[in-house]
Amino acid sequence: MSKKILVADDEVSIRNSIAYALRREHFIVETAEDGRDALARVSTFRPDVLVLDVMMPGMDGYDVCRQLDHRKGLGILLLTAKSDIVDKVIGLELGADDFVSKPFDIRELIARIKALARRVERENTPDSLPGPQRLGAVEVQLSSRRATAGQQALELTPKEFDLLALLVTHPSRVYTREELLDLVWGIDFPGETRTVDIHIQRLRKKLGEDQGILQTVYGVGYKAESV
């Protein structure tokens, strides 16, 4: 079944050129002209990947990410005219999966969208997944992609869940930041190891009093261990 892509950009020429290229690759494509339109279409179209321009009038791409209340099964790729790492960090903190800077090569953009669509599909395939995995008060259910801490459901982005699940299902195993970047984001992800640190910080905040299971191994990386 063809994957569904939503392209949100206030520049008509960019929006249409991306949509045209995606349709040539047999994706099902809808477009949105601004942030509010994008939010509405996410609910009705239910895309697999949202290609979202950051700089849009009214509601920008960051605001769209903040207001997305259901991200399971949705990959987010941000288009940004800014190359500053701070802007990328903000996007990661809001749940974005990937970035492409403007101006971009359409072939690279399509390749990145395809890679993200594949990752989203893998993340939501329940076949042959084990049962609930527990570490202390934290439990992850791989088949339904749900996580709880002390019976309290955790609201996690796809990458937050993947990172938590990897660490919880391999207790006491120390992973370097580079390993986590490759295993969770994929070897084709262009981001930096700071991405891992940001997601660990966000997970600890969401875990609250159970955050101690995510432990820093100084000079190496991270591990999960019952406390």
N, C-alpha and C positions, 0 to 999 in steps of 0.2 A: 504494500500500500504506500502511495506517495506521501512524503512528509509535507506538513503544512508550515509555511513560513509567513510571518507577518513582518512587513517592512514599514517602519515609521520614520519619516524624514520630511521636514517642511519644504525642502527643495524638490520641486516637481521632477526636474531632470534626473537628479540622483535617484529618487524614489522609483521612477519609471525604468531607469536603466538597470537597477538591481533586480527589479521584478521581472524584466524581460530576460535577463541572463538566467535567473532561477527557473523560469518557466521552460527555457530551452533545455534545462537539466531535469525536466519533468517533475519539479516541485509544484505543489498547489500553493498559490501565492495570493495574499491580499495585502493592500497597502493602507497606511494611515497618514494623514497630513499633519498631525500634531500629537502631543502627548495625551490629551483627553480622548481623542479619536482612537489612539492606540489602546488605552485602557478599556474602552468599550468593546473593541474588536477582540481583545484577548478573551473576554468573557463569552463572546458569541462564536468566534472562529476557532478558539482553542488551539492555537498553533503549537508546533513542536519547538520552534525556534522563533524568538523575537529579535529582529535586527533593529536596533533602536539608536537613533541619532541623539547625542547628548544635548547639543545646542539647538533647542527649539523654543520659539516664543511661547509665553504663557506657562505651560507645564513642560519642563525640560525632561531629558531622559532620566536624570537622577530622581526627579519627582515621581516619574512613572514607576521606577523600581521601588520607591518607598511605599507606593500605594498598591502595589500588586500583593494581594492577600492570599493568593494560592499559586505557588510556583512549582508544585510537584509536576514533573514531566515537561517543564518549560525551560529551555536553554535561552540565555540572554547574551547577545553579542552587541556591544556598544560601538557606535561610530563616533569618533571624536576628532576634532581638529586640533586638539591640544596634545602635546607630547609629554607634558610634565607628569612625573611619576605620582605626584599628589592627586591629580585627577583620576589616575588609574586606581589608586588606593581607595579613593572615595567610591568608585564604581564597584570594586571588589567587596567593600564593606556593605554595599547595598545588594549584593547577591549576583553581580554580573559574572559570567563564565569566561568571556573573552573580549578582546578589544581589537579594533582595526582603526588605524589613524588615517584621516583624510589629508591629502588625496590618496586614494588607494588604487591598486591594480585589481580590476574586477575578477581576474582569475584567482588571485590570492584570496579575495573575499569569499568567492564561491567555495573554494577549497576549505576555508575555515568554517563556513556554514555547514558544509557536508560533514566535517569532522565533529562539530558540535552536535549535529543531528544524530550521528552514530553513537556518540557518548550518551545522549539522552535516551536513546533506544536501549542501550545496554543497561543503563541504570534502572530502567523500568521493566526489565524482563525478569519475571519471577521464577522461571524454570530452574530446577535443581538447586534452589537456594536453601540453606539450612534454616532451622527454626530459630526462635529468639535467642539472642546472645546477651548474657548478663555480665556486668563487672561492677561489683558493689551495688549501689542503688540504681545504676544506669542500665537500661535494656534497649537493644536495637533489634528490630524485626526487619530482616533484609527483604523478605518477600513483599511486604506492604510498605517498606521504606518509612517506618514509623520508629520514633525513639521516645523513651520516657526517662525521667529522673525522679525517683521516689514516687512513682505512679502518676506523675505530672507529665502530660504530653509536651514535647518540645517542638516549637515552631522553627524548623531548620530549612535553610536553602538546600538545593541538591548537593552542592559541594560541601556544605557543612555536614550533611548527613554522611556523605561518602567518607569524609575524613574521620568523623567520629566512629563510623562502623569499622573502618580499617583498624583503627587503634584498639577499639574495644574487643574485636575478634582476634586480636593478636596481643594479649596482655603481656606486659613486661618486655615486649620486643621494642628495641630502640630503632627508630627510623631517622635518618638524616633528613634535612629539609629537601634536599635534591630528590631523595627517594620518594618522599611524600608528594612532591610536585609531579613526578613522573607517574606514580601509581594512581593518584586521585584526579589530576588534571590531564594526564596523557603526555607522551613525549613530544607531541606536536604543539603543546601549549607554549606561547612565547613569553609568558610572564616570568617574574623573578621569584626567588625563594621568600621574599618579603610577603608574598601572597599567602604562604603557609602560616607565617607568624600572625597575620591579620585574622585568618580564619580560626586559629587556635584561640586568640584573644576573644573573638566573638562567641566561640563555643563555651569558653569558661564563663563568660557573662551569662549565657543562657542556662548553663548547668547550675549556676548559683552555688548553693552550699555543697554541691557534688563536684565542683570544678577541680577539686584536688586530684581526681583520677587522671587528669591530663597534666603530666609532669614534664618539665623542661630538663633535658640532659645537657648541661652547659657545655658548649663547644662542639656538640654533636647534633642534637635535634630534639625529638619528643618521643614519649612513650605513654601508655595508659596502664595504670596499676591501681588496684583496689587499695583504699586507705582506711 
